Every structure is written in C-alpha cells, then in structure tokens.
Amino acid sequence: MAETPDKDQQTEAPTPKRRRDAAQKGDVLQSRELGTALVVLVGAAWIAFMGPMVVSTMETMLTDALSFDAADLRDFDPATTAVRLIAIVILPIIALFALTIFAAIGAPAMLGSLGFRAQAFGFKGSKIDPIAGVKRIFGKQGMIELGKSIAKVILLGGVGAWLLFGETRSMIGLSAQEMRPALANVGNTFVVAMLVMSVALAAIAMIDVPAQMYQRLQRLKMTKQETKEEHKQTEGSPELRAALRQRQRETARNSARKAMAEATVVLTNPTHFAVALRYRPGEDAAPIVLAKGRGATAEAIRDLAGEHEVPMLSYPQLARALYYTSRPGQIIREDLYMSVATVLAFVFNLDAALAAAGPPEVEVPQGLRFDSRGVPEA
C-alpha cells in the first residue's frame, strides 16, 4: 500500500517569489571552492607570466639599492631613493591585487549572486546562539562541509606529494648548480606546483557548484500548503477576487447609472466593451458618448441597459472604434457619423426593423478599426 505524503513534507519546487525572498535575506547560491579556485588560478597565472619579470625587477632594485657613489653620499635623500626603488616593483604588485579582486568578485558573478542585500546584514539571534551553533557544526550541513575539507586536504596533499617526489632528484642536484640556474629551477618547480594545485582546486569547484545548487534547491523547497498560501497572497484568494470584482462592478454601476438614464443605445463587443450613446433629434447636433468601458465597467453598462430597457446591439468593430476614439460627454468623430446613423435609424424604427431583416450591417472606416488591445487593424 502506497504511503500518503506528509502535508508538511517539502516536496514542491520553490517558486520565483520564494527564490527572490531567500536572496534578499542573503540565502544565495555560493561556492567558497569556486572563489578559492579562481583566486589561486589568477595567482598562478600571474606567477607564471609575471614571475620572471618580478624576479628580474627585484634584482635590479637590490642592485640599485646597494650601488652608490660620491654624489649619492653628497646629496643623500632616503625618501626619494625609497620611492624610486618601490616604484620598480609596485606595478606588478598592483596588477596582482587587481586580478585577485576581480577573481573574488567573479565567483559570485558567475553564480548570479553578486549584489548587496541589506537584509543579510540584519541582526539574527540564531547566529550567536551557542546551541544553534553546535547544531550547525554537527548537523548535516556541518558534516558535509567537514567531508569536503577532508577530501580537499587529501586531494591537494596527494598532488603536492606527487609533485615533490617527482622533483626529488632535480632538487637534490641544486647544490651542484650555479645560483641563477638553481633559482630558475626552483622557480619553475614552484610555478608548476601552483598551476597543478589550481587545476585541482578548479576540479573541486566543478563538483562543489552543482552540489551547492542541489543543496539550495532542497533548502528552498516548499510544502503544498506553503505553495497554496503563497498563491493566495500573490493572486488573491477566490473569495477576495470575487469581492474585488463585485466592488468594481458596484463602482462602475454608480458612475454609469446617471448616464444610462439618458442613453439611446448601447453598442457592445459583445462582452469585453460597451459604449452608451445618446442622440435626441432637434436637441443633439450629433450622437454623444455618455459612458464607455471594458471588463467590469462594460458589464455594469450592460446590466444598467437591461434595467433601463435601453436597446443593446452587438457591433464589435464599431464599439471598439468608439471606445478608442472618444471620451464620455463628447460627440463622436465625424468619420463615424454614417456608421452610427445607420444604427440609430434602426433603433428609432426598432419594431418595424426587427419585423423586417434585423440589425443592419455597418461599415467602419478602415483607419478606425481596432483589435481588443487598441492596435489598429491592417
């Protein structure tokens, strides 16, 4: 017999809102292994490309510092000399510093976690709670981090031991070499060791990033009840939406009630739009738009038209043309006179017209034809 899932079990994928809220609180995707790997890779690359130049620069600085003549003794200026000597090596050091900062920023940027989040800096009592701290250390996440650290030490230690044993013979022979070749060999060995170590760290990061993504997904998962509650908060409960629609209808009815008492005809889309027109021969120079609306307002206009026994006719193109080209209280556009006059002639002779052929066809000018979004039709 299959087991029924616990209602409090986190089985649902996190919603976009859940992810946003977690990120604002500082719970973002992060990998310390990726940051460490990038910084070490940048440092190793700097040593490989800039190392020989830095060694040569240091040699030049040392030679310059220990070389002096009578003029140097006569015009002794230690501050100027120090600035000149430091300037020789300062640019490579600044380049290393800039590259390191770039790598440190690049890690969260690659994970989409770069940014300042004020809520993450807020005071949290759990951070200083010793019991909570012990639970974090000996909990599941703490054990995972401990296992990662042990695996990293074993991997990097193994790589380092392999490199040292491989270079043992050449290192023993360094004492028989001259100073420059010996230093060059040591430098090459160090550069190779750094590059291999950085590649090993990059391999660890490639494993850690998917693991961090999985752990964060599991951490943000929601229960079915949490999903329902969030949906209610975001979209509104059915009862709230129904109450909101009712208030919209009441507001629309109140605003259109007076206008509908004078309306001659209501043109509809037939459900999305409604336009109430008035035309009194001998009093109005042209048909006047009394009220117009879409959605809840259109529904209210249709309801009021039924209460006041105002004729309602379905002319989608004409209703949209009037809706998008006129305002309540104004006469209609001149280029719509003929179309509206055809409808009014039918309304004024409604009984006889219905007994004949029904509502007449109406031609709306090409430039006044709109779709439901108000975009002119081609």
Salt bridges, closest charged atoms under 4 A:
GLU12 OE2 - LYS224 NZ 2.91
ASP21 OD2 - LYS17 NZ 2.89
ASP27 OD1 - ARG216 NE 3.79
ASP27 OD1 - ARG219 NH2 2.85
GLU33 OE1 - LYS152 NZ 3.03
GLU59 OE2 - ARG180 NH2 2.44
ASP64 OD2 - ARG84 NH1 2.39
GLU145 OE1 - ARG32 NH2 3.07
GLU145 OE2 - LYS148 NZ 3.34
ASP208 OD1 - LYS148 NZ 2.63
GLU226 OE1 - ARG18 NH1 3.91
GLU262 OE1 - ARG278 NH1 2.97
GLU283 OE2 - ARG280 NH1 3.29
ASP284 OD1 - ARG278 NH2 3.02
GLU299 OE2 - ARG249 NH1 3.98
GLU307 OE2 - ARG253 NH2 2.63
ASP335 OD2 - ARG333 NH2 2.89
GLU363 OE2 - ARG369 NH2 2.37
ASP371 OD2 - ARG373 NH2 3.38
GLU377 OE2 - ARG320 NH2 3.56
